[in-house]
């Protein structure tokens, strides 16, 4: 900036005003400064800008340590942040530790922006939080986000992912496909709506059965016991996420139900445990690396330049076929 000021014959302060788009210079001077800056390849120092704004180069990350997929996101958040010269500070939300408590803890350490993994807080709270610091929500859709607000989301197209799952099961020959939903957990409402819509699209509206659940093994186990207590088992079960599917698989296996011989089973997320040869779960893959990369990019962009680009990044899901699905028995 000093070089630009010297060549333009103006003060460094005036150069700063011009490069930041502030008034105070004539149009002729502004054009001369911008031309010189472009000629010598000037680029603003993001670190200096943040320091002047009183913000740090630390991204605060909230996660649920019980969710395996969120743990995978964290493993990719670190290199994505370090690549851009940022640090990551983690804080966990627990049954006795609320999300606002986690957020305030991160902000007390002067985090420049927040990346919230699967938050359950209501949208209004998140919008108010974005008035204090740039916020990126990973793994959840938020309605009504605008590019004027430093609140962004990055997520998988859950509607498409569930449709892929139902399409695949129907192609195998399944009709009695039950869904264990995720209750109030992030993404579960979209997945439930997508399940119902996909079943109706295949003419299977009368076969829709939703078993209340959550995104954990305990809920999956409870759902499996509910199905075992019924008159007939479904030929396929689509769980709200992989952890829920693991709970279903455990109870079915202990009860002597052959998976996939009697019941095919699918999850959602594709966490590392699901590819274990002893589990071999068919599931819908979410790209943890890309979710993490986009989350960091959005956070840094809003921190440095403000909310001036798309506030909702939607990534494509992928069907991963493994050993827990097969055509139904005749």
N, C-alpha and C positions, 0 to 999 in steps of 0.2 A: 504493500500500500504506500510505503514511503517512496518507493521507486516511481510509482504512478504519479504521486504528488509532485516530486521533483521535476519529472519530465513535463508535466502539465503546467507547472508554475503556479500551483495552488497549494493550500494547506492540506495536511493529511486529514484533518477533520472534515473538510469539504469533500474530499475523495470518499471518505467513509459515508457521508450523507448521500452522495450520488450513487454509490454502489449498493446502498441499502434502499434506494428508491425514495429517499426523503427530500422534501423541498429545500430550497436555499441557494440554488445555483441557477444561473441563466441557462437557456437551452443550448447556447453555443458552448459554454463551459462543460455542460453535462455531456454533450456529444464528444467533445475533445477528450475528456477523461475516460469515457467508455471506450473510445477508439484506442487510446494508449493502453488501457487495461487489457483489451483484447489482443493488441499487438505484442505485448510482452508476456502474454499467457497468464495473467493474474487470476488466481482462484482464491475465494475467501477461505480463511482458516476456520473450520467449524469449531475446533477446540477453543480458539480464542473468542469466537462469537458466543459459545456457551458459557465460557468463563465470565464474559462481560454481562451475560444475562443472569449470572448467579446459579447456573445449572451445571450438573455434573455429567460425566460421560459414563454413568452407570445406569443400566436398565434394571429396574426392579421386576422380578418375576414371581407371581403367585402360582402355586401348584398344589394339587391334591396328591400327596405322596402315595396314596393307596391306588391311584389310577396308573396302571402300567403304561398306557399310551402317553400320558403326560410326562412320565419319566423319560420316555424315548424322545419326546419333544425337547426336554431339557438338554439331553446329550447333543442335540443339534443346535440348540440356541447358543451354547457357548462358542463353538467355532464361528458361527454366523456373526455373533457380536464382536469377537476378537478380530475377525477379518476387517471390520470397519473401525477398529480401534476403541471398542467399548468393553466395559466390564459387565458382569452379570451378578446380581445379588438375589438370592433365593429366599423365599419365605413361604411356609406351608400353612394352608388352612386345614384345620382339624375339627373333629366334632365339638370340642370345647374352645375353639379359636375361630371366631367369625371372620368373614371376608373383610369387613371394615377394619377389624383389628390388624389383619395382615397388611392391608393397604397403608394404614397409618404407620405401621412399623417400617415399611419400605420408604415412605415419604420422610420419615424422621431421619433416615440415612441419606437424604437429599438425592434420591434417585431422579434422574432427568426425565424418564418416561417409564410407564408401566406396561408390562405384558402379562395379561391375566389369562391363565389357561383354564378354560371351561368354567368361568364364574357362574354362580347361580343368582347373584344379586339382580334386582330388577333393573330394567333399562334406564329408568329415571335416575337411579343412584349412579349408574355408570356415566350418564351424560353430565351429571353434576361433578363427578370426579374429573371428567375431561376438561372442565373449566379450570381445574387446578394444575393439571399436568397431562401431557399427551398419553392416551390410553389405547392399547391394542388388545382386543379380545380374540383369543384363538379358540376355535372349536364351537362357536355358537353364532347363530344368526341374530342380528338385531335390526328391527324395523325402524325406518325413519332416520337413518344416519345421513348427514349431509357433509359435503366437503368443507363447509365452514367450521365444523366442529372437530377438534383434535381427538376424535374417537373413531377407530377403524376396526374392522374385523377381517380375519382370515380363517377360512373354513373349507370343509369338503362339501360338495354337492350331495347332501344326504338324501334328497329326493331321488336323485339318479342312482345313488348307491343301493338304496332299498329296492328300487325298481329292477336293478340288475340282479339282485338276490332272488326276488320273486320270479322274474323271467327265467332264470336258470333252474329254479326248483320246478316250475311248471313244465319247462322243456324236458326235465327228467321224468315227468309224469305225475308229479304230486298235485293234489287238489286240497287235501286237508292240511293246510299250513297254518300253524298257530304262531302268534307273535307275543313274545315276552317283552313288554315295553320298559322304558327307563324311568317311569314315574316323572318326577320333577327335575331329573338330571339334564344337563345341557344337551341339546340336540334331540332329545327323546320325542318331543312333540312333533318335530318335522318328520322323524322316522316313523312315528305312528301314523300320521296322515298319509305318508307315502306308502306304507303297507296297505292301508285300506284302499287307497286309490289304485294301486297295482293289482290287488286282488279283484277289484271290480272291473278293471280293464281286461282281465282274463275271464270275465264272466263268473267269478267265484265269490260274488258278494255274499251268498248264503253260507260260505265256508269261513267267513271272517271270525276269528276268535282271538281276543286280546286278553292276555293274562297280566294283571298288574305286577310290576317289578321295579327294578332299579339297576343301575350299572355296577353291580357287584355280585360276587359269588353266592352270597346268602340269599339274595333275591332270586337268582337263577335256581338255586336248590329248592326254595319254597315253591317256585313255579313248577318245577319238575314233580314235586310231591302232589301238587294240585292236579296235574295231568294224570299221574298214576292213580289218583283216587277217582277219576272219572270213568265213565263206561267204556270209552275207547280212546286209545292213544292217537294223536295225529300221525300222519306219515312224515311230516317235516316240522321243524321248529326253527323260527328265525328269532334269535335273541337280540336284545337292544344293543349289546356290545359283547366283546370277547369274554370279559370277566363274567358276565351273566351266563354266557354259553358254557363256560367252564363249570359253573355251579350246576347247570342242567345236566351236563355230561357226567359229572361225579355221581349225582343221585341216580340217574338212569343206569349207569354202569353197575353200581352197587345193588340195584334192584334187578339186575339180570336182563335189562333191555339192551338189545343189540343195536349199537350205533355204528354204521348206518343201516344195518340189515332191517331193523324194525322201524327206526325213526332216523331220518336225516337231520343234521343239526348245522346251523350256520350262525356265525357271529358277525361282529362289525368292529373294525379298527385295524386288525392284523398286527397286534402287539407281538413282541418277540416270543412270548411263551406259547402263542398259538401255533408257531411253526415247529415246536418241539416234536420230534418223531412220535413220542408217546401220546401226544394230543392231536396233532395233525388236523387242525380245525379249518374247515372251509369258511371263508370270511370275505368281507369287503375291506380292501386295503385303503388306508389313508396315508398319504405321503408325509410322514413326520418331518423329513428333512426340508421339504419345500414349505410346509406350514411354518416351521421355525424360521427359515430364511426370509419368507415374506413378512412374518411378524416383526423380525428385527429391522428389516428394510423400512417398513411402515413407521415403526417407532422412531428410528433415527431421522427419517425424512420429516416427520411432524415436529420432532424436537429441534431440528436445524432450520427448516424452511416453512413450517406451518402446514396445515391440512389442505394442501393444494392439489391432491390427486385422488384417484378412486379410493373410496373409503371401505369398500367391501371386495376382498379378493376371494374368489371361489375356485377351488381346485377340483380336478376330476378324480372320482373314485375308480378302483379297479377290482374286478372279481378275481379272487384267488381260490382255486379249487384244490382241495386236499382230500383227506380220507374220511371225513365225517358225513359226506353226502353220497347218495347213490339212488338209482331208480327205486321206486316203491315196489314192494313185493306184490305179486298178483293175488 
